[in-house]
């Protein structure tokens, strides 16, 4: 059962998310959080050891949201393309709606080595999940992708940048952004049989990596 201190920690982390979502901060300060909560910096240290502790907790919350999206997509999707779309939609919605996605471009280098390693392990699991779904789509013939690892980086990199330009009162809703961007990413992967029918087979093979090379890229963490 959550303790009073635990509940207060949750409120503070939500305030950090609000600060990140409603500003264009490139670096988060304890004073920013204290101002959002209307409390002193000294009181914040009762709930968290230091700024790095707050940042670490926010990074982990963000990754937990994304990994839940991965698990749900794998459990409910029927085909690789359906699973990948579900993952991307839920991943984007999690980043935009929960606010913790704003931490993705903020202060990662200030975490302690053990904290950063823990975060990177979770991040690698998400990246590997995306690569695996792309590779599965290539195997079924649904996707055409010359470099699975690069495609995964491009997709996740574009998503990670959303908190930099998204505003809750902006032109696009979170749902519109998640649905339309996911469709855009999928269109870039889907095999275009009509467009490629007239291509020379030898040329197409020369431009694409072999299945063995793609498998190496899939399993090599960047």
Secondary structure, DSSP 8 states (H G I E B T S, - for coil): ---HHHHHHHHHHHHHHHHHHTS--SS--HHHHHHHHT--HHHHHHHSSSHHHHHHHHHHHHHHHHHHHHHHHHHH-SSHHHHHHHHHHHHHHHHHHHSGGGGGGSSGGGS-HHHHHHHHHHHHHHHHHHHHHHHHHHHHTSB--S-HHHHHHHHHHHHHTHHHH--TTSSS-HHHHHHHHHHHHHHHHB--HHHHTTS-HHHHHHHS--HHHHHHHHHS--
